[in-house]
Amino acid sequence: MTAIDLLLQKLPLIRQWIDMTLKANASYARPISYYGFQEIPKYFSQDILVSVKVVEVQKIPVPPLAQIGLNQLGDFENGDYAGITYLDTYFLLTQEAHKEALHFHELCHIVQWKCLGLDKFLMAYALGLLQNGYRNSPLEVMAYEYQMMFEKKIAPFNIEKQIVDKLTNNPI
């Protein structure tokens, strides 16, 4: 069985885990406006900003990939992350939640999820991890590049359009 076949077979279990995780944390979610950031609204549309949910946690929730038979993704499962995004919600370590650039990075993933949809995002992300590792996976490279531009205070631009254009014109 190829890696792609295995991923396709396990998608329902990952979807189920994401759904359970989002439901279990829904009461802790807050809007991004809670943080009072001044720069992020210059880059993202109001539609995105009002739809996003942020959950602060002590430990980033990562799917039990080895447990569901995706041992090849064990490095990701055991990684040390400050944030992670699922659909319209991102989770941040409480001690990192004041960092506007981290929110920016996770918002880039929100746009990726929205553009690709759940299954395509999960497949693209997992294949990127398998082929390139976490830091060099295409969806992470994109988010880190935009985060770096944000941190360097590059003049605001329509980040959502850029992400959608990249994903549409250069399929991952």
Secondary structure, DSSP 8 states (H G I E B T S, - for coil): --HHHHHHHHHHHHHHHHHHHHHHHGGG-B-GGGG--SSGGGTS-HHHHHH-EEEEESS-----TTTTT-GGGHHHHT---SEEEETTEEEEEGGGTT-HHHHHHHHHHHHHHHHH-HHHHHHHHHHHHHHH-TTTSHHHHHHHHHHHHHHTT-----HHHHHHHHHHHS--
